Amino acid sequence: MPESYETALIVSTLAGTLIGQILFGFLADMYGRRKIYGLELLLVISATLGVAMSATGAEGSMDIMGWLLLWRTMMGIGAASHPPPIYLSMLTRCQRYWSRLSAKLSYM
């Protein structure tokens, strides 16, 4: 991959992060962090699938770099709002929930 393409991918992700922090910050203040977190998660999942399925099309009819830039920007937008401590607290809550649920199911 040429260095200019690599730089463009990095810059598009960072630009998406900047847009996402502003956009989802305002939305989280208006509608609550839990609702917006779910929306961000869907955006990150769909963008990840988009990156994985990017292709040149039939007989090279599409530019793969255009698709990659689009999906990486969307991924940056979706992954911007929550810092790592928030992800870790969510993971801890999920682990507690599943451990309690598995303990209840093992007694049945």
C-alpha positions as a Markdown table, in Angstrom:
| # | Residue | x | y | z |
|---|---|---|---|---|
| 1 | Met | 0.0 | 0.0 | 0.0 |
| 2 | Pro | 1.4 | 3.4 | -0.9 |
| 3 | Glu | 2.3 | 5.7 | 2.0 |
| 4 | Ser | -0.2 | 8.3 | 0.9 |
| 5 | Tyr | -3.1 | 5.8 | 1.2 |
| 6 | Glu | -2.0 | 4.7 | 4.6 |
| 7 | Thr | -1.9 | 8.3 | 5.7 |
| 8 | Ala | -5.3 | 9.0 | 4.3 |
| 9 | Leu | -6.8 | 6.0 | 6.2 |
| 10 | Ile | -5.3 | 7.2 | 9.5 |
| 11 | Val | -6.5 | 10.8 | 8.9 |
| 12 | Ser | -10.0 | 9.7 | 8.0 |
| 13 | Thr | -10.3 | 7.7 | 11.2 |
| 14 | Leu | -9.1 | 10.6 | 13.3 |
| 15 | Ala | -11.4 | 13.0 | 11.5 |
| 16 | Gly | -14.3 | 10.6 | 12.2 |
| 17 | Thr | -13.3 | 10.5 | 15.8 |
| 18 | Leu | -13.4 | 14.3 | 16.1 |
| 19 | Ile | -16.8 | 14.4 | 14.4 |
| 20 | Gly | -18.1 | 11.5 | 16.6 |
| 21 | Gln | -16.9 | 13.1 | 19.9 |
| 22 | Ile | -18.8 | 16.3 | 19.1 |
| 23 | Leu | -21.9 | 14.7 | 17.7 |
| 24 | Phe | -22.3 | 11.9 | 20.2 |
| 25 | Gly | -21.3 | 14.1 | 23.1 |
| 26 | Phe | -24.3 | 16.4 | 22.4 |
| 27 | Leu | -26.6 | 13.5 | 21.7 |
| 28 | Ala | -25.5 | 11.7 | 24.9 |
| 29 | Asp | -26.2 | 14.9 | 26.9 |
| 30 | Met | -29.7 | 15.1 | 25.4 |
| 31 | Tyr | -30.8 | 11.5 | 25.3 |
| 32 | Gly | -28.6 | 9.7 | 27.9 |
| 33 | Arg | -25.3 | 7.8 | 27.5 |
| 34 | Arg | -26.9 | 4.3 | 27.6 |
| 35 | Lys | -29.1 | 4.9 | 24.6 |
| 36 | Ile | -26.3 | 6.6 | 22.6 |
| 37 | Tyr | -23.8 | 3.9 | 23.5 |
| 38 | Gly | -26.1 | 1.3 | 21.8 |
| 39 | Leu | -26.3 | 3.5 | 18.7 |
| 40 | Glu | -22.5 | 3.9 | 18.7 |
| 41 | Leu | -22.1 | 0.1 | 19.0 |
| 42 | Leu | -24.3 | -0.5 | 16.0 |
| 43 | Leu | -22.3 | 2.0 | 14.0 |
| 44 | Val | -19.0 | 0.4 | 14.9 |
| 45 | Ile | -20.3 | -3.1 | 14.1 |
| 46 | Ser | -21.7 | -2.0 | 10.7 |
| 47 | Ala | -18.5 | 0.0 | 9.9 |
| 48 | Thr | -16.3 | -3.0 | 10.8 |
| 49 | Leu | -18.4 | -5.2 | 8.5 |
| 50 | Gly | -18.1 | -2.5 | 5.8 |
| 51 | Val | -14.3 | -2.5 | 6.1 |
| 52 | Ala | -14.2 | -6.3 | 6.0 |
| 53 | Met | -16.3 | -6.4 | 2.8 |
| 54 | Ser | -14.7 | -3.6 | 0.9 |
| 55 | Ala | -13.8 | -4.7 | -2.6 |
| 56 | Thr | -13.0 | -3.4 | -6.0 |
| 57 | Gly | -16.3 | -4.6 | -7.5 |
| 58 | Ala | -16.8 | -6.5 | -10.7 |
| 59 | Glu | -14.0 | -5.9 | -13.2 |
| 60 | Gly | -12.5 | -3.1 | -11.0 |
| 61 | Ser | -15.6 | -0.9 | -11.2 |
| 62 | Met | -15.1 | 0.6 | -7.8 |
| 63 | Asp | -12.2 | 2.1 | -5.9 |
| 64 | Ile | -11.4 | 0.1 | -2.8 |
| 65 | Met | -9.7 | 3.1 | -1.2 |
| 66 | Gly | -12.8 | 5.1 | -1.4 |
| 67 | Trp | -14.8 | 2.4 | 0.4 |
| 68 | Leu | -12.1 | 2.0 | 3.0 |
| 69 | Leu | -12.0 | 5.7 | 3.6 |
| 70 | Leu | -15.7 | 5.9 | 4.0 |
| 71 | Trp | -15.9 | 2.9 | 6.4 |
| 72 | Arg | -12.9 | 4.0 | 8.5 |
| 73 | Thr | -14.4 | 7.4 | 8.9 |
| 74 | Met | -17.7 | 5.8 | 10.1 |
| 75 | Met | -15.8 | 3.6 | 12.4 |
| 76 | Gly | -14.0 | 6.6 | 13.9 |
| 77 | Ile | -17.4 | 8.4 | 14.4 |
| 78 | Gly | -18.8 | 5.4 | 16.2 |
| 79 | Ala | -15.8 | 4.7 | 18.4 |
| 80 | Ala | -15.2 | 8.2 | 19.5 |
| 81 | Ser | -17.4 | 9.1 | 22.4 |
| 82 | His | -16.5 | 6.6 | 25.2 |
| 83 | Pro | -13.0 | 6.5 | 26.6 |
| 84 | Pro | -11.6 | 3.1 | 27.6 |
| 85 | Pro | -12.6 | 3.3 | 31.3 |
| 86 | Ile | -16.3 | 3.4 | 30.2 |
| 87 | Tyr | -15.8 | 0.3 | 28.0 |
| 88 | Leu | -14.1 | -1.5 | 31.0 |
| 89 | Ser | -16.9 | -0.6 | 33.3 |
| 90 | Met | -19.5 | -1.9 | 30.8 |
| 91 | Leu | -17.4 | -5.1 | 30.4 |
| 92 | Thr | -17.3 | -5.5 | 34.2 |
| 93 | Arg | -21.1 | -5.1 | 34.4 |
| 94 | Cys | -21.7 | -7.7 | 31.7 |
| 95 | Gln | -19.3 | -10.1 | 33.4 |
| 96 | Arg | -21.1 | -9.7 | 36.7 |
| 97 | Tyr | -24.5 | -10.2 | 35.1 |
| 98 | Trp | -23.4 | -13.4 | 33.3 |
| 99 | Ser | -21.8 | -14.8 | 36.4 |
| 100 | Arg | -24.9 | -14.2 | 38.4 |
| 101 | Leu | -27.1 | -15.7 | 35.7 |
| 102 | Ser | -24.8 | -18.8 | 35.3 |
| 103 | Ala | -24.9 | -19.3 | 39.1 |
| 104 | Lys | -28.7 | -19.2 | 39.1 |
| 105 | Leu | -28.9 | -21.6 | 36.1 |
| 106 | Ser | -26.4 | -24.1 | 37.7 |
| 107 | Tyr | -28.7 | -24.5 | 40.7 |
| 108 | Met | -31.7 | -25.4 | 38.5 |
